[in-house]
Amino acid sequence: MQLVNYIKSNTNLPEKSIENTIQLLNEDCTIPFISRYRKERTQNLDEVQIGEIVKYKSQFEELEKRKVTILKALEEQEVLTEELKQKIANTNDLIVLEDIYLPFKKKRKTKAETARKNGLEPLAKIIMSQNATNIKSIALKYVKEEVKTEDEALEGARYIIAEWVNERTDVRNNIRYQLEKFATINTKVVKVKEDTSTPLSTSEKAQKFRDYFDWSEALNRIPSHRLLAILRAEKEGFIRVKIEIDDERALIKIEDRIIRSNNDCSVQIKKAIQDSYKRLLFPALSNEILNMAKEKADEGAIAVFAKNLKQLLLGSPLGEKNILAIDPGFRTGCKVVCLNAQGGLEYNETIYPHAPKNDSIGAMKKINSLVDAYKIEAIAIGNGTASRETEQLIRKMRFNKDIQVFVVSEAGASIYSASKIARDEFPNYDVTVRGAVSIGRRLADPLAELVKIDAKSIGVGQYQHDVDQTKLKNSLDTVVESCVNAVGVNINTASTSLLSYVSGIGPKLAENIVSYRTEKGAFSSRNDIKKVPRLGDKAFEQGAGFLRIKNAKNPLDDSAVHPESYAIVAKMAKDLNKNVAELIGNKELLQKIDLKKYCSETVGLPTLEDIVKELEKPGLDPRSTAKVFTFNKDIRTINDLRIGQLLPGIVNNITNFGCFVDIGIKESGLVHVSNLSDKFVSDVTEIVSLHQQVIVKVLEVDVERKRIQLTMNYK
């Protein structure tokens, strides 16, 4: 099967769209560029559909690579027939491919291999013919040297038969079917972990998994989050996991396929089948089905993480404001920084309003003076330790002007503050100052700041350290790239981290852009971008439309209109007896344009419609503006919660089984999927989104396990 047909069979996308997308990908075009600026060639495929093509293209290439390796190995063994070659060529499934190769695969020293060396393969063939009687007397002929008795000869022959049974594709597929349909996953606690003599920390850790100390569930119905939790508990040594099916039923199915006699041979074959099933087939295939379930669970967890990350990255920015940011703390004090509208650090100091120093008056005086001195327009407070106390202190204060106060997630701030990126940005400041800067910048522009942090550490996923790390990284990188390019990047203010995610740029060119900007000054036009060292025509083509230049001579330089389309816009303006600047933002004028007049072989209506839409509101940020939120001031710890309370909260994480809500204390509460609505909910994201402000009702509080159950279905 060719690549296009393989992708088509897995996606049902139009063949022409797939062909053209593959061609664009082979020309080193990025997903954001293809989906935005090559709609005519892809027949309007979106980023998700193009991503599917990329995924199955990669799968096909891996499959073909494995075929080449197997064919080479078979040639070297001199066992490659034309029939076998054709069979491999026609295979489109990696599992089927490995089953074909299994009989020829070089094995470690096995019992069957030892038996062959002892000359017992002819005996195994006699038994498998199922025609012989008095097989023990026949086995006597094979007693020699290493084989001492006829029983040893029969045992060796059974080892060979067991291997043959294991290599039969029909047998393997039948057991696979039973595992897919009927397998259960069963867990038992490791007894030593229950012993009260174990360290307290271990016991506390074990409590997270106590639901799975004795658990049984159908493998094909287990939710992804539960499977990942069980596998983590096993990895950490708290439980043992077993996959089980009806062994007797499975053995009968194998026997029915192989045994066609009722004599001495059938007795030996039956024993060989039992050995093959217990020693070879079931261990390998139960591991295979568990790995497949794990892959499926990984995909589910990664998909949720990616969706959460996208919502977080596209969170509401406050915009270019002078911000005072506070990283709160008790004993070590609250680190305060003042940032200008571009995110530059103007001032930093530590105040001690809380215990043990309790200098709240001095702290308030200092904040008041900083607000006036640095023309502060908003205050950002980290949501970690002492956050609520710091927020209440700030809200008690009276300023000379209206100051908005925000509580900002600290997730990942400590990762950033200790990173090379932070050290390079602030070489003369310690981690506490860098952390406070990150909190303030997150309020101004979450996307610009969060791209500096490893996406796994941002705190919007679950079991992110348990899933396939390569797949997770690829998925999250794709999300970050999509978000950065959807918003667009101001090339004159963007950090290296942010620029590196722009279509076609990457880390090295991002460094070159910043170095060029530092040496030569701000870019005044998109054409100037071509002067950056090593930034060639392809990189310019891929990235120019996503890079913005404020106050440029050509107003299109601050829009998503690609430079390759500037001539089209100029012609539109000329035909209306206007200049380009007069066209921008003039909806009434733009609606008069007959787009069909500007169609060509390469530019069609999809691109022209995008151009007009962009001209109506050039460079418009798709994100909404940040809004102030206030928690219940009487709730400071989990001990303040009471069943039945209605509380304001912010959704801070979404999983397949519900969402977590920040209610202003250290522990987030869970709204289980069954408590999201009075109707059945198949997808949590249909009901809530990350950072959504909600009112929740307290259902249950488990202080010992630090678990809070909430509901949104209380009316």
N, C-alpha and C positions, 0 to 999 in steps of 0.2 A: 504493500500500500504506500502510495506517495504521501508526502508531507501534507499537501492541501486536503486530500481525502481523509487523512487521519484527523486533522483539525476539524474538518467539516462534520465527521461522524461523532465527534465529541462536543461540538458547539452548536450545530445546526445553523451556522452563519452562512451567508451567501458565498459561493465559491469565488466570485470575482473580488469580493471584499477581502477574503482571506489572502488571495494571490497578491493583491496590491499592498496589503498590510505587511506581508512577509517581505516583499520587495523593499518597502520603506524601512523595515527593521534591518534588513541586510545592508541598507545604505546608511546605517548608524543613526537613524532617526529615533527620537525618544517618544514614549507614549504620550506625554502632554502635547508635544509638537504635532504628532500625527492626528490626535483627536481634535485639536484646535484649528490647525492650518491645512490639513489635507483631507477635508471632509468629502470632497468630490471623488477622490481616489478610493476611500474606504466605504463610500456610500453611507456616510454619516455614522460610522461606528463611534461609540463613546469609549471612555477610558477603561471601563470594566470589560467591555467586549474585546478591546485590543489587548488588555491584560490576559484574557482567556487564551487568545491566540498565542501570546508570548509563552504562557504556561504550557500549552500542548505542543508548541514548537520545541520547547526545551525537552519535554518528555519524549517526543519522537526522536530527537537527536541522541538522547541517552540510550534509547532502545536500539537505534541503528549502531551506535558505538559498541554496545554489548554484543550485537550480532557479529560484528567484525571480529571481536575478540574470540567469540565462540568458534566461528568458522576457521580462524587461524589455528586454534587449539585442536580442532578436529582434523585439519589438514596435517598438522604435525604428527598426530596419532595415526594418520593414514586410514581413517575410518569414514571420511566424508564422501558419501555417495550423492549422486544427483538428486535422489529422492529426499534425502536428509537436508541437502542444501535448499531445495525448494520449500520444504516444510518450515525451515528457519526463516526464509525470505518472506513467507506468507503470514508469519506470526506478528500480531500487533499487541501482544500482552506479555509483559516481562515475566510473570509467573509461569505462563505457558512455555515461554522460551527456556526458562530455567529447568522446567520439567523435561523438555526435549533433551537438554544437555546433561541432565542428571546421570544417566547410565554411563556417560563417557567422561564424567568429571573425575579428575585425579583425586583419589581419596587418601585420607590418612590410613595408617595400618588398621584394618578392620578384621573382625572375626571371619567375614566372608573371604577376604583376601588371603588370610592365613590358610583357610580351608582349600582355596584354589591351589595354593602353593603345595599343599599336601596331596594334590591330585584328586580332590573329591568332587570336582564339577561334573564329571560324567555320571557319578552317582546321583547328584542333584537332578540332572536331566532325566535319568531313568525314573526317579520318583515323580517328577513333574509330568511325565508321559502318562502316568496313572494306569499303566497296563500291567505292571509287574506284580507278582504275588511272592510271598515269603521274602520280603525285602531285607530281612536280617541276614539271610544267607547270601544275598547279593552283596550286602555291605561288608561281609567277611573278606571279599576279594580286595577291598581297599585298605585292609589293616596292614600297615607297614611303617617302619621307622617312627615318625611322630604320631601316627594314629595307632593306638595300642589295642583298641577293641572295636567290635562292630558298632557299639553304642556311640563311641567317639566319632566313628565314620558317619553315622547317621546325624549326629549333632552338627558336624561340620557341613554336611549336605544341607541341613536345615538352615544354617547361617547363610549359605549361598541363596537358597530359595527365599529366605526372609528379605534379602537385598533385592532380589528380582521383584518381589511383591511391592517393596517400597518404591521401586522405580517405575511401576505401572501407572501411567497417567490416569486411566479410568478409576483405579483404586484411590489414588490421591484426590481426584476430583469428587468422588463420592464422599470421602471423609470431610473434605472441605465443605461440601453441601450440608452435611450434618452439623458441622461446627457453626456454619453461618446461620442455620435455622434453629438449632437446639442447644447450643453451648451455653453454659452458665459460668459466671465468674464467682468464685467462692473465696472468702477470706477467713482467716483465723488469727487471733492475737498471738504474738510470740510471748510465751509464758513469762520469761524473765522480765519483760517490760511491765508486767502487772505487779511484780514483786515490790513491796513497800520499801525494800532496802535500796532500790535504785535512786539515784540523785533526784532531788526535787525538780531541777530544770528539765530532766528527762521526762518525769511524770507530767509536768505542766505541758510539755511539748506533745506528749502522747494524747492529752485531752482533746486536741484538735481532731484526732483521728478515731476517737472512741466509738463513733457511730459505725465504724467499719471493722471493729474487733471481731464481729461474727456476722458476716454479710453474705447474701446470695442473691444474684439477679441475672436475668437473661442478658447475655453479652450483646445481643443485637438491639437491646432496648435501653441499655444503660446510658444516661446522659453524659456528655463529654466531660463536664466538670467533675462528676462523681468518679469516672474512670481515672482521670488525672489525679484526683485526691487519693484514690486507692493505690495507684502506682507510686505516688510519692511516699505514702505510708509504708509500702513495701520496701522502697529504696532506703528509707531511713530506719528500717529494721523493726518496725512495730507490728507488722502483720506478715503472714504468708499468703500468697495468692495462687489459686489453682483454677485451671480451666477444665470443665468436666462435660462429658456427654454420656449417653447410654452406651457403655463399652460393649456390652453383649450384643446390642442391636448393630453396632458398627462392625463387629467381628462377623456376624451372620451375613451382612451385606458383602463383605470381602469374600467369605467362603462361597457364597452363591455365585460369585463371578469366576471363581478359580476351580473349586472342587466339583468334578463331574463323575466321581467313582465312589465306591464304598468298599475299599480294600485297605491293605497295609499302607499303600501310598497316600491315601486320603488322610490316614491318621497322622503320618509324618507332615503332610502339607498343612493340616490343621494346626499342629504344634508350631510350624514355621510361621504361619499367619499370626498366631498369638504373639510370638516373639517379635515379629516385624512390627506389629501394631504397638506393642508396649515399648519397644526399645528404639524404633526408628520412626514410624509413621506418626503416631500421636504426639510425641514430644516436638517433632519438627513442625507439624501442621497446627498444633495448638499454639505454638509460639508464633507461627505465621499469622493466624487469625487474631491473636492478641496484638501483634505488631500492626496489623491492618486496622484494628479498632483504635489503637493508639494514634495512628496516622490520621484517622477520621476525627478523633477527639482533638488532635493538634490543629487540624484545619478549622474545626469549630471554634476553638479557643483563639486561634490567630485571627480568624474573621471578626470575632467580637472585639479583640484588642485593636485591630485595624480600624474598625468602625468608631470605637471610643477615641482612639488617637486622632482620627480625622476631626471629630467634634471638638476635641480639646484644642487642637492646633488652630481650628477656625473659630475658637472662642472669641467673645467680644473684646476688642481692644479699646482702651480709653483714648488712645491717640497721642499726639505729641503734646504732652503737658509737663509742667514742672512737678515732680513727684517726690514726696518724702516717704521713704520706705523704712519699715521697722522689722528687724528679725528679733522677735521677743524671746525673753528668757528670764529666769529667776535669779539664781546665784551669780551667773556670769553677766547679768544685765541685758538690756535691750540695745542691739546695735542699730544706730540710726544713720541713714545716708540721705543726702539730697541730690537729686538727679535733675539735669536740665531737660528741655523738651526733646532733645536728641538722644537722651539716655546717658549722657556724660556725667561722671561723678564729680560733684562740686564740693562736697563736704561730708565728713563722717565723724561720728562720736558715739560713745556708749553712755546710756543713762540707766539709773537703777531705781525704778519706781516701785518694784516689788520686793518681797522678803528675799534675803535678810536685811537689806539696807533700808527699804521702804521710803526712799526719797521721792515720793510722788510729786510734791510741790516743786522741787528742783527740776524734776523731769518735765513737768508741764510748762514751767517757765522757759526751759531750753527749747522745747518743741515750738512754743509760741514765737520765740525769737527767730528760730530757723524758718518758720512759715513766712514770717515777714521779710527776712533777709533774702531768701531765695525765691520769693514770689510763688510759693507752693500753691498748687491748684487741687491736689488730691493726695491722700495718705494711703499707703498700702501696708497692711499688717500681715505677716506670715501666720499661717494657721496652725503652727506647732505649739510647743510648750509655752504657757503663759499668754497665749493668743487672746483668750476671752478677757483676761484681766487687763491686758494692754488695750484692747478695743474699748472696754468700758471706761478706762482712764481717758482715752482720746475723745470719746463721745461726751464726756462731762465737760470738756473744754469749750470755751467760747472764743472764736476767732474773729478777726476784723472783717472777714469776708466768708462767703460760702465755700467750705472745704468738704469735698466728698471723701468718705472713709470706706475703704474696701478691705475685706479679708481675702487674702490670696493664698492659693495652694503652694505649700513649700515642697511638694513631692519632686525629688530630683535636684533641689537647690544645693544640697550638700555634695551631690555628685559633680555638679557644675563647678562649685567653688574650689574643689580640689583638683580640677582637671587642667590639662595643659592649656586649653582655650582660655580658661579664667586666669591662669598664671601669665599668659601672654598679654591678656587685656589689662591686667592689674598686677604687674610684677612687684610693686612696692606696697601691696596691701595683703593682709592675712585673709584666711578663708571666711572669717565672720563678716568682714566688709563685703567680700565678693558675693556671699550668700544674700546679704541684704540688698545689694545692687540687683541681683537676679530677681528677687521678689518685686522690686519696683519696676523693673523692665517688663516683667511678665504682665503687670497691669497695663502698661502702655501698649505693648504688642506681644501677646502670648506666642504667636508663631515665630517671630524674630528671635525670641529668647529660648523657646523650647527646642529649637533645632540644634542648639548647642549641647543638648543632653542626650545621652543614649536613650532611645525611645522606651526601652525596657524598664528604665528607672523612673519614668514619669508617673507611675502609679495608677494607670487606668486599665490594667489587664489582670488576669488571674492565671496562676500556674505558668507565668511566662518563662520561668527558669526550667520548666519540665518539658516544654514542647520542643520540637525540632528547631534548633537555634538558627540554622541556615535559612530555613523557610520563614521563620519569624523575622529575621533581619531583612530578607528580601521583601517581604510583605510590608513591613513598617517603613522601609526606605521608599517603597513605591508610594505609600500614603503621604509621607513627608514631601516627596517630590511633587505629587499631585496638588497638595495644599499650597505649597510655595508658589507654584506656577499659576494656580487658580487666582491667588491674591495679587501676584506680581511683586517685583522687588525694586526698590529705589536704589539704583546702582551707586549713588553718591553717598549713601549712609549705611548700606547693608554690611553686615559682618562677613568674614570669610565663610563662616559656617552656613549662613543663609544663602550666600551666592553659590556655594558648592552644590546646592540642590536645584539650581536653575537649569532648565533643559539645556543639555549640550555643554555645560560649564565644567562641573566636577571640582574636586579640591585644589588641584594644581593651578588651573586657570583662575579659580577664585582668588588664590593667593596673588597671582600675577595682576589681577584687576585691582586688588587693594593696594599692592605695591605701586602700581602705575598711578592710582588715584592719590596716594600719599606724596609721590614724587612730582607729578604734573598738575595736581589740583583736580577739581571736580570735572566730570564729563559734561560737555555742553550740548552734545548731540549723540544720537545713536551711531552715527558714522565714526565718532571718536573711539568707539569700542573696538573697532578694527585695528587700532594702533597698539592695543595691548599685546605684548610679546606672546607668541605661540597661539594666539587666538585667531584661527584661520576661518575660511569661508564657511565651512560646515558648522563650526561652533557658533558663528555669528547667525547663520540661518536658523539653527535650533533654538538659540537663546534670546535673540534680539526682541522678539515680540513680548517676552516676559519681563524684560528689564525696562524700568521707567526712569525718565529724566525730567525732574520737575523744572518748570520755568524755562524749558528749552525754546529755541527760536521756532522750531517746527512743533506745533502743539500735539502732533501725532506721536511724538517721542514720549509723551506721558500717557500713552493709551495702549490697548492691546492690539491695535492695528499693526500688522507686520510691515516692516519697511518694504517688502516685496509688493505690497498693495498700495503704497503711497501714491503711485501714479494714477491708480483707479480713483482714489479719493480726490486727487487734484483735478481729474477730468470731470467728476461729478460736480465739484465746485465751479469749475469753468462753465459747464453747461447751464448752471443756474446763475451765471454772472456774479458769482461770489468768490471770496477766497476761502481757503480751508478753515481758517479761524472762525469765519462767519457761519460756517456749516456746523461747527461743533456746538452741541447743546440745543440746536434749533430744530426741535422735533417736527414742527409744522413744515419746515423747509425739507427736512429729510424724508418726510412721508410723500413728497411730490416726486421723488426719484423713481424712475422706471428701471428697476434692477435688471430686467431682461436685456436692456440696452447694453449692459456692461459685461454680459456673459461672454466667455471665450472658451477655447478648448481646455484650458487649465483652471479657469475660475468660473464657478457656477453659482447658483442661487444660495446654497448653504453658506459659502464664504461671504458673499455680498450681504446677506442678511445679518451675519455676524458683524460685518464692518459698520453697517448702519446702526445696529443696536449699540455698538461701542461708541459711535460718534454722538449718540444721544446723551450718554453719561460716560465720558472717557475716563479710564483709570479708576472707575468706581470700585471701592472696596466691598466685596460681597458680604463682609461680616457686619453684624449689628454692633452698636456701641455698648460698652460696659455699663451695667446698672448697679446701683448700691443695693446691698441686701443686709438685713439685720436679723440675727438669731434671737431666740428667747433669752432675755438677760438673766432669768432665774435658773437656767439650766447650765451648770458649769462642769459637772462630772456625771458619770453613769449613776451615781447614788441619788442624784436629784430627780431621776426619771420615775414616773408613776404610770401604771397601766391606765389607758384611757386618755392620756394627755394628747392634745393637738399641738403640733410644733411646726414652725417653718423650717425648711431644710433645702439643701442644694444637692442634686444628684451628682455624686462624684465618681461613680464607677457603675458600669453596666455589664452584666453577665448573662448567660443563657437562662439562668434560673431566677433572675430578678435584678434589682438594682440596689446599690448602696447609697445611702443618703447621709450627708454631713448635717448633723443637727446642732453643731457648735461645740461638741465635746471631742475628746480624744478618739473615742470609738464611733465609727459610722454604723448606722442601723441598716438592716436588710429588709427591703420590701420584696418578699417572695413573689414570683410570677403569679401565683394564685391570689395574691392580695393587691395586685395592680389595678384590677377592674372587676366589675360584677359580671363581665363577659369573659369567655375563654380567650387567652392571650397566647398566640403562637410565637410572636416575636416581640421581645421586651422593648425594642427600639420603636415599635409602632405606638407605644404609650408614653415613653419618656425619652429624653435626650440628655446628654452630658451637660452639666451646669444649669439644667432646668430648675427653676425655683418651684418648690412644691410644699403642700401642707400634708403632714403625715400624722397618723395616730399610733401611739405606743400600744403594742399588743402584748409583748412579753419582754422581761428584762432578766438576763442571767448574769448576775454580777460576777460570780465565780469564773465563768468562762468568757466574760466580757462580750457577751452577745446580746444584741438588741433586735427584736422583731417588730417591724412597723407595718402599717397598711395604708394604702391610698383609697381603699374601698370601704369607706365608713359612713357614707351618706345614706 
